[in-house]
Amino acid sequence: LKATENKTALLKINQLNLIISIYFDNERATNNFEAIGKYLKSGITPDEDLEELTQAELRIRLFSAFQSSNWPIAFLTLGKLQKKSHDPGEIAYLQALAHYYSQEYLECIRWAKKLTIDQADYPYATALCVESHALLSQIDEAMEVVKQTGISRFSPMFLRYIFVLAISNSKQPFEVVRAFESVFSTESGIVNIKDEDDP
């Protein structure tokens, strides 16, 4: 059954690769699909030589390490990524993501704040930053990031999630309510994050 599943996945990868080659002149996307195809065929060997892997293969290796919570391999792989093969800010975002998954939230925040608004991964890095502050019970800092970034850049569902997360991780839940009330309108004493504010 596993072999059949792999063949089906490979077929889909090849179909997508063909579409990309026809409609896009995107070498990186093609490299990514080739790397995925390689690992679907052979799997990931824990002790493989990272020096011999392409940048696309290293990214696949990185996300595999995230999935298995293998943080030594994750951070070792991050050290092999080259800026010239990635979008501006992308490696900093991946560093933030690694620290987030390994529950090193202060380091996640530090790396996430390196991204600038003109970089593709900025929205994701900012969301990681807000969530990490909430997990650390730093609700004022989380709300400051929201205000500086712009409330309209966050979906109401994400902000409600942050509210619940902050309440759950705080020893002073009323301080969480106060911090949210300083940013959002309130009705009947309940923080009101409006759906119509969703961009």
HELIX and SHEET records of a PDB file:
HELIX    1   1 LYS A    2  TYR A   23  1                                  22    
HELIX    2   2 GLU A   27  SER A   42  1                                  16    
HELIX    3   3 LEU A   50  GLU A   52  5                                   3    
HELIX    4   4 GLN A   55  SER A   68  1                                  14    
HELIX    5   5 TRP A   71  LEU A   78  1                                   8    
HELIX    6   6 LYS A   83  SER A   85  5                                   3    
HELIX    7   7 GLU A   90  TYR A  101  1                                  12    
HELIX    8   8 TYR A  105  ALA A  112  1                                   8    
HELIX    9   9 TYR A  122  LEU A  135  1                                  14    
HELIX   10  10 ILE A  139  THR A  149  1                                  11    
HELIX   11  11 ILE A  151  ARG A  153  5                                   3    
HELIX   12  12 PRO A  156  ASN A  169  1                                  14    
HELIX   13  13 PRO A  173  GLU A  181  1                                   9    
HELIX   14  14 ASP A  195  ASP A  197  5                                   3    
SHEET    1   A 2 THR A 186  GLU A 187  0                                        
SHEET    2   A 2 ILE A 190  VAL A 191 -1                                        
END                                                                             
